[in-house]
Amino acid sequence: MSTTVIRANKRALRKAIRATLGELPAEDIQSQSRAIVAKVMALPAFQSGRTFSCYLSMPTAEVQTTSLIMDILADNRKKLFVPTIVSESDHMDFVRLHDEQDYRNLPIGLWDILQPTVQWNNEKRQSVLDNSTEDLDVILLPGVAFDRSLSRLGHGKGYYDKFLSSYITAAKRPRPLLVGLALQQQLLGAGSVPITDTDWKVDMVITPNSIITKDDLPEDFAKA
């Protein structure tokens, strides 16, 4: 299948999923989010990990991460890095978020998402790409949709795929555990999300009702 066809299929799928998500009551999203957060916090990788990245959630249409962020920030053993878009080069970086007050003071940016400031306490925020930064243990990813073969459909800008390539492939950092967070309406059957060679699959998808890992892949996909 050509790249042009795959891109068109992605656009069509995004439109369909967004329409479904747009009809979800806020109470349903909050309820699902609480169940997902509980599953994340029970993961051995979460309990033993020290350096995390978690996205700052949009007000609607995706798993809400505020309570998860607060839990990480409240644990002195853990460090949290959150996504930020560097407008000059239109790429995504992950920068350190320090505590609850830091989080509460973040301004609202694009798509009504909290946007990290460049500085904290008059110093430039630490980036995960800095040589002094510990390797990430876990990245908690958003998506428009995921499928049971662990493919992820993003919003179309390629920010996460490009970051992962720069962090893992170019910088030769160890691959963190990639965990997709999905409302039940965002989880599709295996092979439903069209992908190209530049799209990164996740290691795990967590929904309110299940945790899908490579061990759960259908036989045809497990061999791929």
C-alpha positions in Angstrom: 0.0 0.0 0.0 1.4 3.4 -1.0 2.3 6.1 1.6 -0.3 8.3 0.0 -3.1 5.8 0.5 -2.0 5.1 4.1 -2.1 8.8 4.9 -5.6 9.1 3.5 -6.7 6.1 5.5 -5.2 7.7 8.6 -7.1 10.9 8.0 -10.4 9.1 7.6 -9.8 7.1 10.7 -8.9 10.2 12.7 -12.1 11.8 11.6 -14.3 8.8 12.5 -12.7 8.4 16.0 -12.8 12.1 16.8 -16.5 12.1 16.0 -17.1 9.2 18.4 -15.0 10.9 21.1 -16.8 14.1 20.7 -20.0 12.5 21.7 -18.6 11.0 25.0 -19.9 12.7 28.2 -17.3 14.2 30.3 -18.3 12.0 33.2 -17.6 8.9 31.1 -14.2 10.1 30.2 -13.4 10.9 33.8 -14.6 7.5 34.9 -12.6 5.6 32.3 -9.6 7.8 33.1 -9.7 6.8 36.8 -9.8 3.1 35.9 -6.8 3.6 33.5 -4.8 5.6 36.0 -5.3 2.8 38.6 -4.0 0.2 36.2 -0.9 2.4 35.3 -0.1 2.9 39.0 -0.3 -0.9 39.6 2.3 -1.7 36.9 5.6 -3.0 38.2 7.3 -0.7 35.7 5.5 2.3 37.3 6.3 1.3 40.8 10.0 0.6 40.2 10.6 3.3 37.6 12.3 6.5 38.4 12.1 8.7 35.3 8.8 9.2 33.5 7.3 11.1 30.7 3.5 11.7 30.7 1.5 13.9 28.4 -0.5 16.9 29.6 -4.0 16.0 28.6 -6.5 18.0 26.5 -9.7 19.0 28.4 -11.7 16.4 26.4 -11.5 13.5 24.0 -8.6 11.6 25.6 -7.5 9.9 28.9 -7.1 12.6 31.6 -3.7 12.5 33.2 -3.8 15.1 36.0 -4.1 12.6 38.8 -1.3 10.5 37.4 0.9 13.5 37.1 0.2 14.6 40.7 1.1 11.1 41.9 4.4 11.1 40.1 5.2 14.7 41.3 4.4 13.7 44.9 6.9 10.9 44.9 10.4 12.2 45.7 11.9 9.1 44.1 10.4 9.9 40.7 11.2 12.5 38.1 8.6 13.7 35.5 9.2 15.1 32.0 6.3 16.4 29.9 6.0 17.2 26.2 6.5 20.6 24.9 6.5 21.8 21.3 9.6 23.9 20.3 8.0 26.3 17.8 11.2 27.5 16.2 12.0 24.0 14.8 8.5 22.5 15.1 9.7 19.5 17.1 8.8 18.0 20.4 11.0 17.9 23.5 10.3 16.6 27.0 11.2 19.0 29.9 11.3 18.5 33.6 8.2 19.4 35.7 9.2 19.8 39.4 6.2 19.8 41.7 2.5 20.5 42.0 2.9 24.3 42.2 5.0 24.1 39.0 2.2 22.2 37.3 -0.6 24.6 38.6 1.3 27.6 37.2 1.7 26.3 33.7 -0.1 28.5 31.1 -2.6 27.1 28.7 -1.3 26.7 25.1 -2.2 25.1 21.8 -5.3 22.8 21.9 -6.1 24.1 25.4 -3.2 22.0 26.7 -1.0 23.2 29.6 2.3 24.3 28.1 5.6 24.2 30.0 7.4 27.4 30.4 11.0 27.7 29.0 12.3 28.4 32.5 11.6 27.3 36.1 13.0 29.3 39.0 14.9 31.5 36.5 16.8 28.5 35.0 16.2 26.7 31.8 14.2 23.6 32.3 16.0 20.3 32.1 15.4 18.3 28.9 15.5 14.6 28.5 18.0 15.1 25.7 20.5 16.7 28.0 23.5 14.6 28.6 23.1 14.9 32.4 19.5 13.5 32.3 18.8 10.0 33.4 17.4 7.6 30.8 13.6 7.5 30.6 12.0 4.4 32.1 8.5 4.9 30.9 6.7 7.1 28.3 2.9 7.4 28.7 1.6 8.3 25.3 -1.7 9.7 24.0 -3.2 8.9 20.7 -6.3 9.3 18.6 -6.6 5.5 18.4 -4.6 2.3 19.2 -5.2 -1.2 18.0 -4.6 -4.7 19.5 -1.5 -5.1 17.4 0.0 -2.2 19.4 -0.1 0.3 16.5 -0.8 4.0 17.4 -2.6 6.7 15.5 -1.5 10.1 16.5 -2.8 13.5 15.6 -0.9 13.7 12.3 2.1 15.9 13.1 4.4 13.0 13.8 5.8 14.6 17.0 6.1 11.4 19.0 7.5 9.3 16.2 10.1 11.9 15.4 11.0 12.3 19.1 11.4 8.5 19.6 13.6 8.3 16.5 15.8 11.1 17.8 15.9 9.8 21.4 16.4 6.1 20.8 17.9 5.8 17.3 20.0 9.0 17.0 20.9 9.6 20.6 21.2 5.8 21.2 19.4 6.0 24.5 17.8 2.8 25.9 14.2 2.3 24.7 11.8 3.2 27.4 8.6 1.2 28.0 6.1 2.8 25.6 2.6 2.7 27.2 -0.4 4.0 25.2 -3.4 5.2 27.3 -6.7 4.6 25.5 -10.4 5.2 26.3 -12.4 2.1 25.4 -13.6 3.8 22.2 -10.0 4.4 21.1 -9.1 0.7 21.1 -9.6 -1.0 17.7 -9.0 -4.6 16.4 -5.6 -5.8 15.5 -4.4 -4.3 12.2 -7.0 -1.5 12.2 -4.5 1.4 12.5 -2.7 2.0 9.2 1.1 2.4 9.7 4.3 3.2 7.8 7.9 2.3 8.5 8.3 5.6 10.4 5.5 4.9 12.9 6.5 3.5 16.3 4.5 0.8 17.9 3.9 0.9 21.7 4.8 -1.9 24.1 1.5 -1.8 25.9 -2.0 -0.3 25.6 -4.0 0.3 28.8 -7.8 0.8 28.6 -10.3 0.8 31.5 -10.9 -2.9 31.0 -7.7 -4.4 29.9 -3.9 -4.2 29.4 -2.7 -5.3 26.0 0.9 -6.4 25.6 3.0 -8.2 23.0 2.0 -11.5 24.7 -1.6 -10.8 23.6 -0.9 -10.3 19.9 -2.7 -12.5 17.4 -0.4 -15.1 15.9 -0.1 -13.3 12.6 1.0 -10.1 14.2 3.3 -11.8 16.8 5.4 -13.1 13.9 5.7 -9.7 12.3 
